[in-house]
Amino acid sequence: MNETTKLSRREQILQALAQMLEVNPGQRITTAALAKEVGVSEAALYRHFPSKARMFEGLIGFIEETVFTRVNMITSSDSPAIRQCEQILTLVLAFVERNPGMARILTADALAGETDRLRGRVNQFFERLETQIKQVLREAEPKEGLRTETTVGITANLMIAVAEGRIRQFVRSEFQRRPTENWQDQWPRLSVGLFRNAE
């Protein structure tokens, strides 16, 4: 019984933190303000999370679990490699669009003044995403006779850079410029320059 209540309160704290990141763009979140938002004392917050850094880690964990569960579904499908790359990038862009507070974490905007470990976790998220795309691209040649115009590593890095840039625009515009805006028109232009048939 107590464990269920505890879990529920932890989730409440993380949801409140994500909401505050969304409605207060550019502002640093204090534990006092977060406690007020949740309706508990600061001491109660620390009973569930030993530090604010652990709260951010909880949100990063949620991002990782949500995104990579779906990425694994995409990469285990029979879709062509170009389609899988598009689906992975669209997934990330749509996820941050639905969760603007998470966009601030992925750009490290919300992590200013926090521990280096948190920024390291965000870096790992994008590195893991890039690795997944590299794997898709490596398998494309033997399976589909599809090759990248340049190396697999350079191509995957460019795709991630485009996604990160769109997320940053979203945060910089205080969530006015949606990450998926014009994406359906831009991806075909981008993909044409990235791939060629194997000779």
C-alpha positions as CSV (number, residue, x, y, z in Angstrom):
1,M,0.0,0.0,0.0
2,N,2.7,2.4,1.1
3,E,4.9,1.5,-2.0
4,T,2.0,2.3,-4.3
5,T,1.4,5.7,-2.7
6,K,5.1,6.3,-3.0
7,L,5.3,5.4,-6.7
8,S,2.2,7.6,-7.4
9,R,3.8,10.6,-5.6
10,R,7.1,10.1,-7.5
11,E,5.2,10.2,-10.8
12,Q,3.3,13.2,-9.6
13,I,6.6,15.0,-8.9
14,L,8.1,14.1,-12.3
15,Q,4.9,15.2,-14.1
16,A,4.9,18.5,-12.2
17,L,8.6,19.1,-13.1
18,A,7.9,18.4,-16.8
19,Q,4.9,20.7,-16.7
20,M,6.9,23.5,-15.0
21,L,9.7,23.1,-17.7
22,E,7.0,23.6,-20.3
23,V,5.1,26.6,-18.8
24,N,8.2,28.5,-17.6
25,P,10.6,28.4,-20.7
26,G,14.0,29.8,-19.9
27,Q,13.5,29.7,-16.1
28,R,15.4,27.6,-13.7
29,I,13.1,25.4,-11.5
30,T,13.7,25.5,-7.8
31,T,12.7,22.7,-5.4
32,A,10.6,25.2,-3.4
33,A,8.6,26.1,-6.5
34,L,8.3,22.4,-7.5
35,A,7.1,21.5,-3.9
36,K,4.5,24.2,-4.1
37,E,3.3,22.9,-7.5
38,V,3.0,19.4,-6.2
39,G,1.4,20.6,-3.0
40,V,4.0,19.1,-0.6
41,S,6.9,20.4,1.5
42,E,10.4,20.4,0.1
43,A,11.3,17.8,2.7
44,A,8.6,15.5,1.2
45,L,10.2,16.0,-2.2
46,Y,13.5,14.8,-0.9
47,R,11.9,11.7,0.6
48,H,11.1,10.6,-3.0
49,F,14.2,12.0,-4.7
50,P,17.5,12.6,-2.8
51,S,18.3,15.6,-5.1
52,K,16.9,17.7,-7.9
53,A,19.4,16.0,-10.2
54,R,17.7,12.6,-9.4
55,M,14.4,14.2,-10.5
56,F,15.9,15.2,-13.8
57,E,17.4,11.7,-14.1
58,G,13.9,10.3,-13.7
59,L,12.7,12.4,-16.6
60,I,15.7,11.4,-18.8
61,G,14.9,7.8,-18.0
62,F,11.3,8.4,-19.1
63,I,12.5,9.9,-22.4
64,E,14.9,7.0,-23.0
65,E,12.3,4.3,-22.2
66,T,9.6,5.9,-24.3
67,V,11.7,6.7,-27.4
68,F,13.9,3.5,-27.5
69,T,11.0,1.1,-27.0
70,R,9.4,2.6,-30.1
71,V,12.8,2.8,-32.0
72,N,13.2,-1.0,-31.4
73,M,9.8,-1.6,-32.9
74,I,10.7,0.5,-35.9
75,T,14.1,-1.3,-36.5
76,S,12.6,-4.7,-36.1
77,S,10.0,-4.0,-38.8
78,D,10.3,-5.0,-42.5
79,S,10.2,-1.3,-43.6
80,P,12.9,-0.1,-46.0
81,A,15.9,1.6,-44.4
82,I,14.9,5.1,-45.7
83,R,11.5,4.7,-44.1
84,Q,13.0,3.5,-40.8
85,C,15.3,6.5,-40.7
86,E,12.3,8.8,-41.3
87,Q,10.2,7.1,-38.7
88,I,13.0,7.3,-36.0
89,L,13.5,11.0,-36.6
90,T,9.8,11.7,-36.8
91,L,9.2,9.8,-33.6
92,V,11.8,12.0,-31.7
93,L,10.4,15.2,-33.2
94,A,6.8,14.3,-32.4
95,F,7.7,13.2,-28.9
96,V,9.3,16.5,-28.0
97,E,6.4,18.4,-29.7
98,R,4.0,16.6,-27.4
99,N,6.3,17.0,-24.4
100,P,7.8,20.5,-24.6
101,G,9.3,20.3,-21.2
102,M,11.3,17.3,-22.4
103,A,12.7,19.4,-25.3
104,R,14.3,21.6,-22.7
105,I,16.0,18.6,-21.2
106,L,17.2,17.3,-24.6
107,T,18.8,20.6,-25.5
108,A,20.2,20.8,-21.9
109,D,18.5,24.2,-21.6
110,A,16.9,23.0,-18.4
111,L,20.1,21.5,-17.1
112,A,22.1,24.7,-16.7
113,G,23.7,24.7,-13.3
114,E,23.0,21.0,-12.8
115,T,25.6,18.2,-12.6
116,D,27.7,17.2,-15.6
117,R,26.3,13.7,-15.2
118,L,22.9,14.9,-16.5
119,R,24.4,16.4,-19.6
120,G,26.3,13.2,-20.1
121,R,23.0,11.2,-20.0
122,V,21.5,13.5,-22.7
123,N,24.7,13.1,-24.8
124,Q,24.3,9.3,-24.4
125,F,20.7,9.5,-25.6
126,F,21.7,11.2,-28.9
127,E,24.7,8.9,-29.3
128,R,22.5,5.8,-28.9
129,L,20.0,7.2,-31.4
130,E,22.8,7.8,-33.9
131,T,24.1,4.3,-33.3
132,Q,20.6,2.9,-34.1
133,I,20.5,4.8,-37.3
134,K,24.0,3.6,-38.3
135,Q,22.8,0.1,-37.8
136,V,19.8,0.6,-40.0
137,L,22.1,2.1,-42.7
138,R,24.7,-0.7,-42.4
139,E,22.0,-3.3,-43.0
140,A,20.5,-1.4,-46.0
141,E,23.2,-2.3,-48.5
142,P,23.1,-6.1,-48.2
143,K,19.3,-6.2,-47.8
144,E,18.2,-3.5,-50.2
145,G,21.3,-2.6,-52.3
146,L,21.0,0.9,-50.8
147,R,24.2,2.9,-50.0
148,T,24.8,6.3,-48.4
149,E,26.4,9.0,-50.5
150,T,29.1,9.4,-47.9
151,T,30.1,7.1,-44.9
152,V,27.4,5.6,-42.7
153,G,28.8,7.5,-39.7
154,I,28.7,10.9,-41.5
155,T,25.1,10.3,-42.8
156,A,23.8,9.2,-39.4
157,N,25.4,12.2,-37.7
158,L,23.8,14.6,-40.2
159,M,20.4,13.1,-39.5
160,I,20.8,13.5,-35.8
161,A,22.1,17.1,-36.3
162,V,19.0,18.0,-38.2
163,A,16.7,16.6,-35.5
164,E,18.7,18.3,-32.7
165,G,18.5,21.6,-34.6
166,R,14.7,21.3,-35.0
167,I,14.4,20.6,-31.2
168,R,16.6,23.6,-30.4
169,Q,14.5,25.9,-32.7
170,F,11.4,24.6,-30.7
171,V,13.0,25.6,-27.4
172,R,14.4,28.9,-28.7
173,S,11.0,29.9,-30.1
174,E,9.5,29.2,-26.6
175,F,7.6,26.2,-28.2
176,Q,6.1,28.3,-31.1
177,R,8.0,26.7,-33.9
178,R,6.9,23.0,-33.9
179,P,9.6,20.4,-34.6
180,T,7.4,18.6,-37.1
181,E,6.5,21.8,-39.0
182,N,7.3,21.3,-42.7
183,W,9.1,18.0,-41.8
184,Q,7.0,16.1,-44.4
185,D,8.4,18.4,-47.1
186,Q,11.9,18.6,-45.8
187,W,12.7,14.9,-45.2
188,P,12.3,13.9,-48.9
189,R,14.7,16.7,-49.9
190,L,17.1,15.6,-47.2
191,S,16.9,11.8,-48.0
192,V,17.5,12.4,-51.8
193,G,21.0,13.8,-51.0
194,L,21.8,11.0,-48.5
195,F,21.3,7.8,-50.4
196,R,22.2,6.1,-53.7
197,N,21.8,2.6,-55.1
198,A,24.7,0.3,-54.6
199,E,26.6,-0.4,-57.9
